[in-house]
Amino acid sequence: MAVWALGLNHNTAPLDLRGRFAFALDTIAPALKGLREQHLRHPEAAILSTCNRTEVYCASEQVQVDHTLGWLAQAGQVPVDALRQHTYTLQGDQTARHAFRVASGLDSMVLGEPQILGQLKDAVRAANDAGALGSTLSQLFQRSFAVAKQVRSSTEIGAHSISMAAAAVRLAGNLFEDLGRTRVLFIGAGEMIELAATHFAARQPQAIAIANRTLERGEKLASRFGAQVMRLADLPERLHEFDIVVSCTASQLPILGLGAVERTLKKRRHRPMFMVDLAVPRDIEPEVKQLPDVYLYTVDDLAQVVQTGQASRQAAVAQAEVIIDAGVQSFMHWLDQRDPARGVVPLIRQLNAQADEWRALELARARKRLAKGEDVEAVLQALSRGLTQKMLHGAMAELNASSPESQALTAQAVSRLFLRS
């Protein structure tokens, strides 16, 4: 069985290109169906899609990277050659190593960040629900979860890491002398917004508001922070009330355009606004950044801030890599055992086939004797003797044929296989 991965991330592709390949969880199932139909043989498959990466993991009898690349290019409506320049492909042990590093937070923009593990688990759950997972990818991901847990518990990889949300608060503090006098608006109600709201709420701003497409989910999050809630449709009329705007939704189109923000600035009499767009694709049109009174940051803009302190965690990275190496070796050993050309799985199949053949032969003989009217007890005794003799024949013959030098080793092997202590 071959395993491979194809992906693009914050190191290989710009934000707007990554946005073309963002898959919401509710679109994973149909995407996986299309992906598997694209290949010559339906592979096992899973799609991991976050603001920093989109990765496709596959397992099949043969590697079919070109088919995977062709499908992904079609999904994002990008020419194959153009996409190829921004992707990476991994096979075999490289795939396992990458999956383990991703799960452990070693391949993240924020070194050691914990959110990626939850996102990977969501991706695996979605693939399983879509019927796209088999034993190979299930093993790969379950082992990646175990490795990530060991890395978390055995190293300090997550110590002192600065999250995107913390970086946003730090930058806002550079613009506004006192965050306690600011009004903060969060657009969306997902995990990233919840994390950002937690960090900003700790600075006790003057007011917090949550704008979301559905009021029910927005109200649930707002109740945690004593915030007011509004609909997205209310943004044009109320955006001017807020000094800080943090947005992260699953919208495929921008929620705040250049014109809307320009009108907002006029209402604010050009008082500065701090805006953070954590969404991929973008929630805020990139042209907004050119406005003189707006300080707009995207996930990529925050990269340099979150790198702070990484040097002090390099010792933890080295420890984590040792754990990952062991995990990769263990997974590849498991994979080799399942290879029809190698390992013990073919031998197990042969043994089962041989045992089935012996059983069928002895049953056939027993039925013939019973049909002739022979005693049932005598037939059963003969059947059991026949099976026993067939199972022991090879071991007995090997013992008798062994040279004096190898007889002791043969005897030990036979004792271990057939005798109970």
ZIBEL-V995229 format. One line per field, one symbol per residue. ss: DSSP state (~ for helix, > for strand, _ for the rest). phi: phi as a letter, one per 30 degrees, with the letter a starting at -180 (. if undefined). psi: psi as a letter, one per 40 degrees, with the letter a starting at -180 (. if undefined). A space follows every 10 residues. Layout:
ss->???
phi->???
psi->???
This chain:
ss->_>>>>>>>>_ ____~~~~~_ ____~~~~~~ ~~~~~~~~__ ___>>>>>>_ __>>>>>>>> ____~~~~~~ ~~~~~~___~ ~~~~___>>> >_~~~~~~~~ ~~~_______ ____~~~~~~ ~~~~~~~~~_ ____~~~~~~ ~~~~~~~~~~ ~~~~______ ___~~~~~~~ ~~~~~___~~ ~_>>>>>___ ~~~~~~~~~~ ~_____>>>> >>__~~~~~~ ~~~~~__>>> >~~~~~~~~~ ~__>>>>___ _____>_~~~ ~~~~~~~___ __>>>>>___ ___>_~~~~~ ___>>>>>__ __~~~~____ ~~~~~~~~~~ ~~~~~~~~~~ ~~~~~~~___ ____~~~~~~ ~~~~~~~~~~ ~~~~~~~~~~ ~____~~~~~ ~~~~~~~~~~ ~~~~~~~~~~ ~__~~~~~~~ ~~~~~~~~__ _
phi->.cbabbabbd dcbdeddedd cdcdedcded dddddddddd beddabbcbb dcabbccbba dbdbdddddd dddddchbee dddedccbbb bhdddddddd ddddidcddc eidddddddd dddddddddd iccbddddde dddddddddd dddcbcdcdi dcdedddddd dddddcdbdd cccccccjbd dddddddddd ddchddabbc cbdcdedddd ddddcicdbb ddddeedbed dcdbbbbabc ddbecccedd ddddddddhi ddbcbbcccb ddcceddddd ddccccbcdd ddeddddeid edcddddddd ddddeddddd dddddddcde dbiceedddd dddddddddd dddddddddd ddiddddddd dddddddddd dceddddddd cddedcdddd dddddddccc d
psi->hiiiihiiae deiiddddde fhhideeddd ddddddddid hhiiiihhha deihhhhihi dihfdddddd dddddefhid ddddeeiiii ibdddddddd dddeeeeidh heiedddddd ddddddddde feiadddddd dddddddddd dddeifdehe ihiddddddd dddddhdhee eihhhhhifa dddddddddd ddegidihih hidhdddddd ddddefiiii ideeddeede ehdhhhhgie ieiidhiddd dddddddeff iihhhhheih iidhhdddde hdehghhidd dedddeehed deeddddddd dddddddddd dddddddehd eiaedddddd dddddddddd dddddddddd deeihddddd dddddddddd dedddddddd eiiddedddd ddddddddhh .
